[in-house]
Amino acid sequence: MLKSTLLFALLLLLSVCELRAQLIFEKEEYRARREKLMDKIPDGIAIFRGASESLVGLPFTQYNNMMYFAGVEIPDAILIVDGEKRESTLFFTIDEHHADGENISLELVREPVKITGIEHYRPYEDFSEVLKSRLTKTTVIYTPFSPEEHIGENSMETFNAFKRTVTDNEWDGRLTREMQFVAVLNERFPENNVENCTPFVWELRKFKSKAEIDLIREASQLSVKAHKAVMKATRPGVPELELAALFQQVTMSGGAKGLAFGTIIMSDKNHAYGHYMQYDRILGEKDFIILDGGANVSYYASDVSTTFPASGKFSDTQREIYELGLFIREICQGMYRPGVSLTEIGNAVKKELEKMGFDPSEPRFRLWTRDGGFNHSIGMAVHDRMLNFDRGEPLQPGFVFACDIMGKADDVTGIRIEDTVVITEDGCEILSAGLPRTVDEIEAFMKDN
């Protein structure tokens, strides 16, 4: 009996390892994405370079765009999507011994065309020669100008930080990896135009397929589980560091690829910082806590925030600002549906605040009235690119975003009530449903802490 149990466990482990090494989605989904990109680049080719192995021995994670179009977790892979010839070529070189050690499917290494559905495969060393022979004088070379994203990185925030601290630094001045590649392409192929394909990629990633939404829902529900665990563990005298560690433990043991972003815990005067993650306080009896954290599952992020008292019992001030935020959340989520713009929802919130005697122009109401609870889109990056929904464009099915209600009553009493939401054909789905949200629900949930 023991032998059979051990054998079953071993087979299960091998099965899980093999599954982890295969594509996340069906190869037809990746093909459809590449074909949509081809439609946008009929005069050229798009080049995507994957991530390299960590220089300090950290586990390998792929760049989001390589995962989006090819789905392969192989270091130093390159993908050419050919809009003129309507075909793609994948380049990589990895020996089977290394692949086995990195948990990369040997089937993928041996039969990449069969596994990925990409029409052609060539070793990495062939890339330069293939590119040179492929280009004509009129072929446009498209490649991302914006930095590629790893898990836990936001679209464009990496670029802005790099530009500020490196490119614009008079003692440094290095280009990003992507812009260095652009410079080399311009140098080697002066007759060809090198164009930015990042906007095309953002447009494609803007709307999620059913399979993508299923993963974001899974990530969101894992985040809900972690939020509940932290709420249950919270009481006066508990260090914030202990709660942050618990959040990560629950998400990672539940199957997360990583954290969607650094877990944010704000209490007392740290409410003044929107993304505080120093974990340097021990909670007091009167502390009001904002927990903002999310899991990343198979390269797809989630974003959830909860607000609750360390004591498990709301004060009058805490209750007042929290219930106001909850009321605004209900208005926004009741209006999320195709054809309605965030601007319209923000205007509806403004009218409700005026009815209640509030001044909607107050800074604390800015996000509520401007964007109708919207804060940012969510996808492979937790702050994905959204493109125009904050400029009056009507919502459409498949758009995933954060409904993030934030406000402050005073310096130590702020709220953040945040959900991951997807627009459906007839309304919306709260992918992060299941948390205690009302004051009564939270107090009942935390009663036995």
Residue pairs with C-beta under 8 A, 6 or more apart in sequence:
17 103
18 105
20 103
21 73
21 103
21 104
21 105
21 108
22 105
22 107
22 108
22 115
23 30
23 71
23 72
23 115
23 116
24 67
24 71
24 215
24 298
24 299
25 71
25 211
25 212
26 211
27 71
27 115
27 116
27 117
28 117
29 209
29 211
30 69
30 70
30 71
30 116
30 117
30 118
31 117
33 68
33 69
33 204
34 69
34 81
34 88
34 118
35 86
36 204
37 46
37 69
37 81
37 83
37 197
37 200
37 201
37 204
38 81
38 82
38 83
38 86
39 83
40 83
40 197
40 200
40 203
41 81
41 83
41 140
41 142
41 197
41 200
42 83
42 84
43 83
43 84
43 138
43 139
43 140
44 83
44 84
44 139
44 140
44 141
44 142
44 193
44 195
45 80
45 81
45 82
45 83
45 84
45 134
45 135
45 139
45 140
45 141
45 142
46 80
46 81
46 83
46 142
46 143
46 197
46 200
47 78
47 79
47 80
47 131
47 141
47 142
47 143
48 63
48 65
48 66
48 69
48 70
48 78
48 79
48 81
48 143
48 144
49 63
49 66
49 76
49 77
49 78
49 148
49 177
49 181
50 62
50 63
50 66
50 70
50 72
50 74
50 75
50 76
50 77
50 78
50 79
50 92
51 60
51 61
51 62
51 63
51 66
51 75
51 76
51 148
51 150
52 75
52 76
53 60
53 75
53 76
54 60
60 73
60 75
60 102
61 73
61 150
61 151
61 257
61 258
62 72
62 73
62 74
62 77
62 299
63 148
63 149
63 150
64 148
64 149
64 150
64 299
64 380
64 381
65 144
65 148
65 149
65 201
66 72
66 77
66 79
66 148
67 73
67 299
67 380
68 201
68 204
68 205
68 380
69 79
69 81
70 77
70 79
70 90
70 116
70 118
71 116
72 90
72 92
72 108
72 112
72 116
73 104
74 92
74 94
74 104
74 108
75 92
75 94
75 102
76 92
76 93
76 124
77 90
77 91
77 92
77 124
78 90
78 91
78 92
78 124
78 127
79 88
79 89
79 90
79 91
79 118
80 88
80 89
80 91
80 130
80 131
80 134
81 88
82 88
82 89
82 134
83 142
84 139
87 119
87 120
88 118
88 119
88 120
89 118
89 119
89 120
89 121
89 122
89 130
90 112
90 116
90 118
90 120
90 121
90 122
91 121
91 122
91 123
91 124
91 126
91 127
91 130
92 112
92 123
92 124
93 123
93 124
93 125
94 102
94 104
94 109
96 106
96 109
96 110
98 104
99 105
99 106
99 108
99 109
100 106
105 115
107 115
108 115
108 116
112 118
112 121
113 119
113 120
113 121
122 130
135 141
135 189
135 192
137 191
137 192
139 192
140 192
140 193
140 194
140 195
141 185
141 189
141 192
141 193
141 194
141 195
142 194
142 195
142 196
142 197
142 200
143 178
143 181
143 182
143 185
143 194
143 196
143 197
144 178
144 196
144 197
144 198
144 201
145 178
145 179
145 182
145 196
145 198
146 155
146 156
146 159
146 178
146 196
146 198
147 156
147 158
147 159
147 162
147 176
147 177
147 178
148 177
148 178
149 155
149 158
149 380
149 381
151 257
151 258
151 260
151 296
151 299
152 258
152 259
152 260
152 261
152 262
152 296
152 382
153 381
154 261
154 381
154 382
154 383
155 202
155 381
155 383
155 384
155 385
156 383
156 385
157 383
159 176
162 176
163 176
165 172
166 172
166 173
166 174
167 173
167 174
167 175
167 176
174 180
175 183
182 194
185 192
185 194
186 194
199 387
202 384
202 385
202 387
203 387
205 379
205 380
205 384
205 385
206 377
206 379
206 384
206 385
206 386
206 387
206 399
207 396
207 397
207 398
207 399
208 216
208 379
208 398
208 399
208 400
208 422
209 398
212 300
212 379
213 398
213 400
213 422
213 431
215 297
215 298
215 299
215 300
216 297
216 300
216 301
216 302
216 378
216 379
216 400
216 420
216 422
216 431
217 429
217 431
218 297
219 256
219 260
219 294
219 295
219 296
219 297
219 300
219 301
219 302
219 420
220 294
220 295
220 302
220 304
220 420
220 431
220 432
221 431
221 432
221 434
222 250
222 251
222 254
222 255
222 256
222 295
222 297
222 302
223 251
223 260
223 293
223 294
223 295
223 302
223 303
223 304
223 420
223 432
224 304
224 432
224 433
224 434
224 435
225 250
225 251
225 254
226 246
226 247
226 250
226 251
226 254
226 293
226 295
227 247
227 291
227 293
227 304
227 306
227 435
228 435
228 436
228 445
229 246
229 247
229 250
230 243
230 246
230 247
230 291
230 293
231 291
231 306
231 308
231 436
231 442
231 445
231 446
232 445
232 446
232 449
233 242
233 243
233 246
233 449
234 243
234 283
234 289
234 308
234 310
234 312
234 446
234 449
235 283
235 310
235 311
235 312
235 449
236 283
236 284
236 285
236 287
236 310
236 311
237 282
237 283
238 282
238 283
238 310
239 279
239 281
239 282
239 283
240 265
240 267
240 279
240 280
240 281
240 282
240 283
241 279
241 280
243 265
243 279
243 291
244 263
244 265
244 277
244 279
247 263
247 291
247 293
248 259
248 263
251 259
251 293
251 295
252 258
254 295
255 297
256 295
256 296
256 297
257 296
257 297
257 298
257 299
258 296
259 293
259 294
259 295
259 296
260 293
260 294
260 295
260 296
260 301
260 302
260 303
260 382
261 293
261 294
261 301
261 303
261 382
262 275
262 277
263 277
263 291
263 292
263 293
264 275
264 276
264 277
264 290
264 291
264 292
264 293
264 305
265 276
265 277
265 279
265 289
265 290
265 291
265 292
266 273
266 276
266 289
266 290
266 292
266 414
267 281
267 283
267 284
267 287
267 288
267 289
267 290
267 310
268 281
268 284
268 287
268 412
269 411
269 412
270 276
270 278
270 281
271 288
271 290
271 408
271 411
271 412
271 413
271 414
272 411
275 292
281 287
283 289
283 310
284 310
285 310
285 311
286 310
286 311
286 315
287 309
287 310
287 311
287 412
288 307
288 308
288 309
288 310
288 315
288 318
288 412
288 413
288 414
289 307
289 308
289 309
289 310
290 305
290 306
290 307
290 414
290 415
290 416
291 305
291 306
291 307
291 308
292 303
292 304
292 305
292 416
292 418
293 304
293 305
294 301
294 302
294 303
294 304
294 382
294 420
295 301
295 302
296 302
296 382
299 380
300 379
300 380
301 378
301 379
301 380
301 381
301 382
301 384
302 378
302 382
302 420
302 431
302 432
303 376
303 378
303 382
303 402
303 404
303 418
303 420
304 418
304 419
304 420
304 432
304 435
305 404
305 416
305 417
305 418
306 416
306 417
306 435
307 322
307 325
307 414
307 415
307 416
307 417
308 442
308 446
309 315
309 318
309 446
312 442
312 443
312 446
312 447
312 449
313 443
314 322
314 439
314 442
314 443
317 409
317 410
317 413
318 409
318 413
319 439
320 409
321 407
321 408
321 409
321 413
321 414
321 415
322 415
322 417
322 439
323 439
324 407
325 405
325 406
325 407
325 415
325 417
326 405
326 417
326 437
326 438
327 352
328 349
328 352
328 353
328 368
328 373
328 405
329 373
329 403
329 405
329 417
329 419
331 345
331 348
331 349
331 352
332 345
332 349
332 368
332 372
332 373
332 374
332 403
332 405
333 373
333 403
333 419
333 421
333 428
333 430
335 344
335 345
335 348
335 372
336 345
336 395
336 403
336 421
336 423
336 427
336 428
337 395
337 423
337 424
337 426
337 427
337 428
338 394
338 395
338 396
338 397
338 423
338 425
338 426
339 394
339 395
340 394
340 395
341 389
341 392
341 393
341 394
341 395
342 371
342 372
342 374
342 389
342 390
342 392
342 395
343 371
343 372
343 392
344 372
345 371
345 372
345 373
345 374
346 368
346 369
346 370
346 371
346 372
347 369
348 372
349 360
349 365
349 368
349 369
349 372
349 373
350 360
350 365
350 369
353 359
353 360
353 365
353 368
353 369
354 360
358 365
359 365
360 368
360 369
364 407
364 408
365 407
367 373
367 374
367 375
367 404
367 405
367 406
368 405
368 407
371 390
373 403
373 404
373 405
374 389
374 390
374 401
374 402
374 403
374 404
375 401
375 402
375 403
375 404
375 406
375 418
376 382
376 383
376 384
376 386
376 401
376 402
376 404
377 383
377 384
377 385
377 386
377 389
377 399
377 400
377 401
377 402
378 384
378 400
378 401
378 402
378 420
379 400
384 400
386 399
386 401
389 395
389 399
389 401
395 423
396 423
397 423
397 424
397 425
398 422
398 423
399 422
399 423
400 420
400 421
400 422
400 423
400 431
401 420
401 421
402 418
402 419
402 420
402 421
403 418
403 419
403 421
404 416
404 417
404 418
405 415
405 416
405 417
405 418
406 414
406 415
406 416
407 414
407 415
408 414
408 415
417 437
419 430
419 431
419 432
419 433
420 430
420 431
420 432
421 428
421 429
421 430
421 431
422 428
422 429
422 431
436 442
436 444
436 445
